[in-house]
């Protein structure tokens, strides 16, 4: 809105050459605001459009000056929270890496346990077959002994 007022004022010739000087002062004040200088005030006590523009610029300067400390505080808080989140994420990553390593170890142990269980099952089958053979041998020996005693 302010730039529009400046252009209209310059085109319509408000105040002649003094209007151009006031427009330059307004332009300078806006440049200072862009650079972060909120202390400079125009403080014009005029009832024309230049006075209105000056009061608006001074009000904007006050609003910006009041909001900058709050914005800096918010930025500092945000940076602190970002750091905390980063540290938490690093901790979680380390814990998950440890869990992953333990899971890999558990999988390897499970594979070894399965291999050992299969070997034990094969040995049990062989032992059972051996016990069955031993029982047959024992039965045959007992039968032979009974026949031998009966013949004697």
C-alpha positions in Angstrom: 0.0 0.0 0.0 2.8 2.4 0.9 4.6 2.1 -2.5 1.2 2.8 -4.3 0.8 5.9 -2.2 4.3 7.0 -3.0 3.8 6.6 -6.8 0.4 8.4 -6.7 1.9 11.2 -4.6 4.8 11.6 -7.0 2.6 11.5 -10.1 0.1 14.0 -8.7 2.8 16.3 -7.5 2.0 16.5 -3.8 3.9 19.3 -2.2 6.1 20.0 -5.1 9.8 19.4 -4.5 9.2 19.0 -0.7 7.0 16.0 -1.6 9.9 14.4 -3.5 12.1 14.9 -0.4 9.4 13.3 1.8 9.1 10.4 -0.7 12.9 10.0 -0.4 12.7 9.9 3.4 10.0 7.3 3.2 12.0 5.2 0.8 15.0 5.5 3.0 13.0 4.4 6.1 11.7 1.3 4.2 15.3 0.5 3.2 16.3 0.7 6.8 13.5 -1.6 7.8 14.7 -4.2 5.2 18.2 -4.0 6.8 16.8 -4.6 10.3 17.1 -1.0 11.6 13.8 -0.7 13.5 15.0 2.3 15.7 14.7 4.9 13.0 11.3 6.8 13.1 9.9 9.3 10.7 7.6 10.8 13.3 5.9 13.2 10.9 3.0 15.1 12.4 1.2 15.7 9.2 -2.4 15.1 8.2 -1.7 14.4 4.6 -0.9 11.1 2.8 2.8 11.4 3.6 2.0 11.8 7.3 -0.3 8.7 7.1 2.4 6.7 5.3 5.0 7.8 7.8 2.8 6.7 10.8 2.2 3.3 9.1 6.0 2.9 8.6 6.7 3.9 12.2 4.0 1.4 13.4 5.4 -1.4 11.2 8.9 -0.6 12.6 7.6 -0.9 16.2 5.8 -4.2 15.3 8.9 -5.6 13.7 11.1 -4.5 16.6 8.8 -6.2 19.1 8.6 -9.4 17.0 12.4 -9.9 16.4 13.3 -11.0 20.0 10.4 -13.4 20.0 11.4 -14.8 16.6 15.0 -15.2 17.8 13.8 -16.9 21.0 11.6 -19.3 18.8 14.6 -20.0 16.5 16.8 -20.8 19.5 14.1 -23.1 21.0 13.6 -24.8 17.6 17.4 -25.3 17.2 17.5 -26.8 20.7 14.6 -29.1 20.0 16.3 -30.1 16.7 19.4 -31.0 18.6 17.5 -33.1 21.1 15.7 -34.9 18.3 19.0 -35.6 16.5 20.6 -36.9 19.7 17.5 -39.1 20.4 17.6 -40.4 16.8 21.3 -41.2 17.2 20.7 -43.1 20.4 17.8 -45.1 18.8 20.0 -45.9 15.9 22.8 -47.2 18.2 20.2 -49.3 20.1 18.7 -50.7 17.0 22.2 -51.5 15.6 22.9 -53.4 18.8 19.6 -55.2 18.6 20.3 -56.1 15.0 23.6 -57.6 15.9 22.1 -59.6 18.7 19.4 -60.8 16.4 22.0 -62.0 13.9 23.8 -63.8 16.7 20.6 -65.4 17.8 19.9 -66.6 14.2 23.3 -68.1 14.0 22.8 -69.9 17.3 19.5 -71.1 16.2 21.0 -72.5 13.0 23.7 -74.3 15.1 21.1 -75.6 17.5 19.0 -77.0 14.5 22.1 -78.7 13.1 22.9 -80.3 16.4 19.3 -81.4 16.9 19.3 -83.0 13.5 22.6 -84.8 14.3 21.1 -85.9 17.7 18.0 -87.2 15.9 20.2 -89.2 13.5 22.2 -90.6 16.4 19.0 -91.6 18.2 17.7 -93.4 15.2 21.0 -95.3 14.9 21.0 -96.0 18.6 17.4 -97.3 18.4 18.4 -99.5 15.4 21.4 -100.7 17.5 19.2 -101.4 20.5 16.8 -103.3 18.3 19.7 -105.4 16.9 21.0 -105.9 20.5 17.6 -107.0 21.6 17.4 -109.5 18.7 20.9 -110.8 19.6 19.8 -111.0 23.2 16.6 -112.9 22.3 18.6 -115.2 20.1 21.2 -115.8 22.8 18.5 -116.5 25.4 16.7 -118.9 23.0 20.0 -120.7 22.3 20.7 -120.9 26.0 17.2 -122.3 26.7 17.7 -124.9 24.0 21.1 -125.7 25.3 19.8 -126.3 28.8 17.0 -128.3 27.5 19.3 -130.5 25.5 21.6 -131.0 28.4 
